[in-house]
Amino acid sequence: MENFKLSVLELIIQTSTNLPADVRQAMQKVKALEQDNAKATRAINIIYDNIDMACQQCGAICQDTGMLTFEIDCPIGINQLELEADIRWAVGEATRRGKLRPNSVDSITGKNSGDNLSQTTPILHFKQWDKDYIYIKLILKGGGCENKNIQYSLPCELEHLGAAGRDLTGVKKCILQAIWQAQGQGCSAGFIGVAIGSDRVGGYACAKEQLFRALDDVNPDSQLAKLEQEIVEEANTLGIGIMGFGGKATLLGCKIAAANRVPASFYVTIAYNCWAFRRLGVKIETATGNIFDWFELAKNPENLGSVAGAGANNVIRLSAPLNEDEVRKLKVGDVVLLSGKIFTGRDAMHKYLMHHAAPVDLQGGVIYHCGPVVIKDTDDDWQIQAAGPTTSAREEPYQAEIIKQFGLRAVIGKGGMGKKTLEGLKNSGAVYLHAIGGAAQFYARALPKVYNVYLLEQFGIPEAMWELESQDFLTIVTMDSHGNSLHAEVSDFSGKQLEKFR
């Protein structure tokens, strides 16, 4: 099968850059649901723009290409060791081309492998079957939504919902609570796979498998089919909305499976996926290694287009470095177009700054919670390939102290932050600017130049501090310097809505 590894490379590239056809159709529904919501409409416009740009430019839809998980069905007699070697080659090559972000990190040393390869990455699940072709499915599930996966053990007590018992009513409560706890950190509007039963490990595997189902399929179990429909309808009454900004589009798909369990255990496991729902499949000839059919590939997709009223009117233009006076004038809901230097900083960098001097002067500066995809061009200059925001909540233990210590005036991220950071913004005169999660191509366009990179060898591409030029980088103020937080408001409101389903 001389062409097999090239077929896998094409699967990886298409999965990273071309949103599946069924997901595109689901995203179209968001437009109708949120037509009267200004903040949501602006976010939808950016998402649609990003989806079109990624496909047209063959760039990563979201910079977080996640932990690659392959499901491989192959005929008896096929050498799986050879298939694995070819898949690993394709993963390394896609990373080299900037279609994947190097995401494989040693859990003990923190060192990034640089090519998404290790003894345990990517994840490969082989299964033999009685057909005469190979079927490979791939899902790219980013860390932001992966962190919102959750497992419940019934019976239990749930916040806002009370007691959940060992029946479908208790299962439904668990699923709704899982959607609520994701808020904007999971880049809603989202999709979920659910497993009822199995053991703890089997539950997570089964829940993730449900994400490979076509969105328009019908569950063969009538009770589960009914539950899937009810979950989507009821989740969209919670008021979480796009990016957690509030609104009617919170969940776009729910797929549920049941697995046998032991009498002592009753688990409900939820695999949450963001709107950038990247999974595709290919059928491959065993004789040649060529692709002869695709699962959910958007062939020659039409542009999603824009949403009326979502333009960048009535915005505030700022240039970094910022001063305290202009920052304290900002309030929740303001749209900010930011230009000037900004600096990326994620988990490793925030931990580093708690105990070391910054590698560059950050006074009046802006930290962007982002792990970009960056490659060198033919002139050996760094170029940003994809650069959407990462989930900010992980930096909550550090952010207020770093703002104070280094004189920061703004933090850019997604999903919002907690009470400690909110108090720090108020005390220091800083602001939280929300970028649209998953919009990696949209924001890469607003970052035309790399000035420098710090601690690259120590932390690797995603975790290094990149010094970037920004031009009209579009954000929305969701936490201001006056103690106001849109995220807290939406969480409180949606929690009260959740109580309707006690």
Backbone hydrogen bonds, N-H to C=O, Kabsch-Sander energy under -0.5 kcal/mol:
donor,donor_aa,acceptor,acceptor_aa,energy
3,N,288,T,-1.7
4,F,1,M,-1.7
7,S,3,N,-2.0
8,V,4,F,-2.2
9,L,5,K,-2.1
10,E,6,L,-2.1
11,L,7,S,-2.0
12,I,8,V,-2.4
13,I,9,L,-2.5
14,Q,10,E,-2.6
15,T,11,L,-2.3
16,S,12,I,-2.1
17,T,13,I,-1.7
18,N,14,Q,-2.5
19,L,17,T,-0.6
21,A,296,E,-1.9
24,R,20,P,-2.4
25,Q,21,A,-2.0
26,A,22,D,-1.8
27,M,23,V,-2.7
28,Q,24,R,-1.4
29,K,25,Q,-0.7
29,K,26,A,-1.1
30,V,26,A,-0.6
30,V,27,M,-0.9
31,K,27,M,-0.7
31,K,28,Q,-0.6
32,A,28,Q,-0.7
33,L,29,K,-1.8
34,E,30,V,-2.2
35,Q,32,A,-0.8
37,N,34,E,-1.8
38,A,36,D,-0.6
41,T,37,N,-2.8
42,R,38,A,-2.1
43,A,39,K,-1.9
44,I,40,A,-2.8
45,N,41,T,-2.2
46,I,42,R,-1.8
47,I,43,A,-2.4
48,Y,44,I,-3.0
49,D,45,N,-2.3
50,N,46,I,-2.6
51,I,47,I,-2.5
52,D,48,Y,-2.2
53,M,49,D,-2.6
54,A,50,N,-2.7
55,C,51,I,-1.7
56,Q,52,D,-2.5
57,Q,53,M,-2.8
58,C,54,A,-0.8
59,G,54,A,-1.7
61,I,16,S,-2.9
65,T,63,Q,-1.3
67,M,141,K,-1.0
68,L,66,G,-0.7
69,T,139,I,-1.6
70,F,123,I,-2.9
71,E,137,K,-2.7
72,I,70,F,-0.5
72,I,125,H,-3.2
73,D,71,E,-0.5
73,D,135,Y,-2.8
74,C,72,I,-0.5
74,C,127,K,-2.3
76,I,129,W,-0.6
78,I,75,P,-1.5
80,Q,78,I,-0.9
83,L,79,N,-1.7
84,E,80,Q,-2.6
85,A,81,L,-2.0
86,D,82,E,-2.2
87,I,83,L,-2.5
88,R,84,E,-2.5
89,W,85,A,-1.9
90,A,86,D,-2.2
91,V,87,I,-2.3
92,G,88,R,-2.2
93,E,89,W,-2.5
94,A,90,A,-2.6
95,T,91,V,-1.9
96,R,92,G,-2.2
97,R,93,E,-1.9
98,G,95,T,-1.4
99,K,94,A,-2.4
100,L,94,A,-1.0
103,N,101,R,-0.8
105,V,103,N,-0.8
106,D,111,K,-2.9
110,G,106,D,-2.1
113,S,104,S,-2.7
118,S,121,T,-2.3
123,I,68,L,-2.6
124,L,122,P,-0.5
125,H,70,F,-2.3
126,F,124,L,-0.6
127,K,72,I,-2.4
129,W,74,C,-1.7
134,I,284,I,-2.5
135,Y,73,D,-2.5
136,I,134,I,-0.5
136,I,282,V,-2.5
137,K,71,E,-2.7
138,L,280,L,-2.8
139,I,69,T,-1.9
140,L,278,R,-2.7
141,K,67,M,-0.5
141,K,139,I,-0.7
142,G,140,L,-0.6
146,E,142,G,-2.2
147,N,143,G,-2.4
148,K,145,C,-1.1
149,N,146,E,-1.5
150,I,270,I,-2.0
152,Y,268,V,-2.9
154,L,152,Y,-0.6
154,L,266,F,-3.1
156,C,164,A,-1.8
158,L,162,G,-2.8
161,L,158,L,-1.2
162,G,158,L,-2.4
164,A,156,C,-2.8
167,D,165,G,-1.9
171,V,167,D,-2.2
172,K,168,L,-2.5
173,K,169,T,-1.9
174,C,170,G,-1.9
175,I,171,V,-2.2
176,L,172,K,-2.5
177,Q,173,K,-2.4
178,A,174,C,-2.2
179,I,175,I,-2.0
180,W,176,L,-2.2
181,Q,177,Q,-2.5
182,A,178,A,-1.0
183,Q,179,I,-1.0
183,Q,180,W,-0.7
185,Q,182,A,-1.3
186,G,182,A,-0.9
186,G,183,Q,-0.6
187,C,184,G,-1.8
190,G,250,T,-2.2
191,F,273,N,-2.6
192,I,253,G,-2.1
193,G,271,A,-2.4
194,V,255,K,-2.7
195,A,269,T,-2.5
196,I,257,A,-2.5
197,G,195,A,-0.6
197,G,267,Y,-3.3
198,S,259,A,-0.8
198,S,260,N,-0.6
203,G,199,D,-2.4
204,Y,200,R,-1.3
205,A,201,V,-2.0
206,C,202,G,-2.6
207,A,203,G,-2.4
208,K,204,Y,-2.1
209,E,205,A,-1.9
210,Q,206,C,-1.3
211,L,207,A,-0.5
211,L,208,K,-1.2
212,F,209,E,-1.7
213,R,210,Q,-1.4
217,D,214,A,-1.6
222,S,220,P,-0.7
225,A,221,D,-2.6
226,K,222,S,-2.1
227,L,223,Q,-2.0
228,E,224,L,-2.7
229,Q,225,A,-1.7
230,E,226,K,-2.2
231,I,227,L,-2.5
232,V,228,E,-1.6
233,E,229,Q,-2.1
234,E,230,E,-3.0
235,A,231,I,-2.6
236,N,232,V,-1.5
237,T,234,E,-1.6
238,L,235,A,-1.5
243,M,188,S,-2.8
244,G,241,G,-1.9
245,F,242,I,-2.5
246,G,240,I,-3.1
250,T,248,K,-1.0
252,L,190,G,-3.3
253,G,190,G,-0.8
255,K,192,I,-2.1
257,A,194,V,-2.2
259,A,196,I,-3.2
265,S,262,V,-1.6
268,V,152,Y,-2.3
269,T,195,A,-2.6
270,I,150,I,-3.0
271,A,193,G,-3.2
272,Y,270,I,-0.6
273,N,191,F,-3.0
275,W,187,C,-1.7
277,F,275,W,-2.4
278,R,140,L,-0.7
278,R,276,A,-1.4
279,R,277,F,-0.9
280,L,138,L,-1.7
281,G,295,F,-1.2
282,V,136,I,-2.6
283,K,293,D,-2.7
284,I,134,I,-3.2
285,E,290,N,-2.7
286,T,132,D,-0.6
289,G,285,E,-2.0
292,F,283,K,-2.8
293,D,283,K,-1.1
295,F,281,G,-3.0
296,E,294,W,-0.6
299,K,297,L,-1.5
310,A,307,V,-1.6
313,N,311,G,-0.9
316,I,335,V,-2.9
317,R,315,V,-0.5
318,L,316,I,-0.5
318,L,337,L,-2.2
320,A,339,S,-3.2
322,L,364,G,-3.2
327,V,323,N,-1.5
328,R,324,E,-2.6
329,K,325,D,-0.8
330,L,327,V,-1.4
333,G,477,V,-3.1
334,D,331,K,-2.3
336,V,334,D,-0.5
336,V,475,T,-2.4
337,L,316,I,-2.5
338,L,336,V,-0.7
338,L,473,F,-2.4
339,S,318,L,-2.2
340,G,470,S,-2.1
341,K,320,A,-0.6
342,I,468,L,-2.2
343,F,366,V,-2.6
344,T,466,W,-2.1
345,G,368,Y,-2.2
350,H,346,R,-2.6
351,K,347,D,-2.2
352,Y,348,A,-2.2
353,L,349,M,-2.5
354,M,350,H,-1.0
354,M,351,K,-0.5
355,H,352,Y,-1.6
356,H,352,Y,-1.1
364,G,407,G,-3.1
365,G,362,L,-2.8
367,I,410,A,-2.0
368,Y,343,F,-3.2
369,H,367,I,-0.6
369,H,412,I,-3.3
370,C,368,Y,-1.6
373,V,386,A,-2.7
374,V,372,P,-0.6
375,I,383,Q,-1.9
377,D,381,D,-2.8
380,D,377,D,-2.0
383,Q,375,I,-2.7
385,Q,373,V,-3.4
386,A,373,V,-1.3
387,A,440,A,-1.6
390,T,369,H,-3.0
392,S,414,K,-2.4
394,R,391,T,-0.7
395,E,392,S,-2.4
396,E,393,A,-1.6
398,Y,395,E,-1.4
399,Q,395,E,-2.5
402,I,398,Y,-2.0
403,I,399,Q,-2.7
404,K,400,A,-2.1
405,Q,401,E,-2.8
406,F,402,I,-2.2
407,G,403,I,-0.9
408,L,403,I,-1.2
409,R,365,G,-2.6
410,A,365,G,-1.4
411,V,431,V,-2.2
412,I,367,I,-2.9
413,G,433,L,-2.0
414,K,390,T,-1.2
422,L,418,G,-2.3
423,E,419,K,-2.4
424,G,420,K,-1.8
425,L,421,T,-2.7
426,K,422,L,-1.7
427,N,423,E,-2.5
428,S,424,G,-2.4
429,G,425,L,-1.6
430,A,425,L,-2.1
431,V,409,R,-1.2
432,Y,479,M,-2.9
433,L,411,V,-3.3
433,L,431,V,-0.6
434,H,432,Y,-0.5
434,H,476,I,-3.5
435,A,413,G,-2.8
435,A,433,L,-0.6
437,G,435,A,-0.6
438,G,389,P,-0.5
439,A,436,I,-1.7
440,A,61,I,-1.7
440,A,438,G,-2.1
441,Q,61,I,-0.7
443,Y,439,A,-1.9
444,A,440,A,-1.5
445,R,441,Q,-1.7
446,A,443,Y,-0.6
447,L,444,A,-1.5
449,K,469,E,-0.7
451,Y,449,K,-0.6
451,Y,467,E,-2.6
452,N,467,E,-1.4
454,Y,465,M,-2.8
459,F,455,L,-2.2
460,G,456,L,-2.9
464,A,460,G,-1.6
465,M,454,Y,-2.1
466,W,464,A,-0.7
467,E,452,N,-2.7
468,L,342,I,-2.9
468,L,466,W,-0.7
469,E,449,K,-2.5
470,S,340,G,-2.1
471,Q,446,A,-2.3
473,F,338,L,-3.0
474,L,472,D,-0.7
475,T,336,V,-2.4
476,I,434,H,-1.8
477,V,334,D,-3.0
478,T,432,Y,-1.7
478,T,476,I,-0.5
479,M,432,Y,-1.3
480,D,484,N,-1.8
483,G,480,D,-0.9
486,L,478,T,-2.9
487,H,478,T,-0.6
489,E,485,S,-1.7
490,V,486,L,-2.6
491,S,487,H,-2.3
492,D,488,A,-2.3
493,F,489,E,-2.5
494,S,490,V,-3.0
495,G,491,S,-1.8
496,K,492,D,-1.8
497,Q,493,F,-2.0
498,L,494,S,-2.2
499,E,495,G,-1.2
500,K,497,Q,-1.5
501,F,498,L,-2.1
502,R,499,E,-1.4
